[in-house]
Amino acid sequence: LKSMYNPRVTQYLRVTGFEKKCDGAAAVVVMPTEKAKAMGVPYAPIEVLGTGASAVEAGLLHNEHWATKVAAKQVYDLTGVSPDEIDLFMCNDFFLASEIVSAEECGYIPRGEAWRYAIEGRTAFDGDKPINTNGRTAFDGDKPINPHGGRCNFGHAHGASGIADIVEAVKQMRGVAGATQMKKVPETAFLRGFGGSQNVRCQILRTVA
C-alpha cells in the first residue's frame, strides 16, 4: 500500500484496484444435456438454468446497482434458485468495489456486509478455517468470489472476459481449476456480467446430478 507504483486514484481505490488490460480468447461448447450424456463426456454435464438481462442508460445514477438487481431478480424468478443455494459467485469487476456491489445486489452476501466478508477472508477460494464473526461461527472462504482473480488480477480481454468467467466456473465445478481450485467443489454458480456500456447479464449454472 505504500508503493509509489500503487497510488490512490480515488478516496478509496488505488491503481491496482482496477482492471488489467490483456489479450485473450475464450470459448465454450453448448449442447443439450441428453446429447452430452450420450457422447460419454468424462465430466457430469453443467446446465445453464437461466439468464437474466438488463440494459440501462449510462447516464442514470446507480446504474450498476439497479441493472444488476433487475437481472438477478429475473434469473432467480426464472429458475426458482435462491441466493442461499449459490456456491460460487463470478462477477465482472472493472474495479474492486464492483465485487461488493454485485455480490450484495444479487443477494449472495447481505447488504452492507460484503466489505467485512472480504476482510475476514470469506470471499477467498481456499478457506476452510472457522472464524468468529458477529458473535457466530463461520468459515473463511464460505462465500468465494472470482477464484481466478477477476479483471483486476486475472486480466481483462475485452469481448472474451465474460466467457472466460464461464470457463473458470465450469473448471471449478469439475474440480479441475488447478492452483485456484476451491476446496469444496461448487455445484451451483452465479455469474454477473457487466459491459458494453450498461448491459448486465446474470446466469446460473448447475452440475447435473
PEBELJO-V978693 format. One line per field, one symbol per residue. burial: # if it has 24 or more other ideal C-beta (glycine too) atoms within 12 Angstrom, else .. A space follows every 50 residues. Layout:
burial->???
//
This chain:
burial->................####.....#..................###### ####.#.......##.##########..#.#.#..############### #########....#..##.######.#..........############# ##.###...###############..#..#.#..###########..### #######..
//
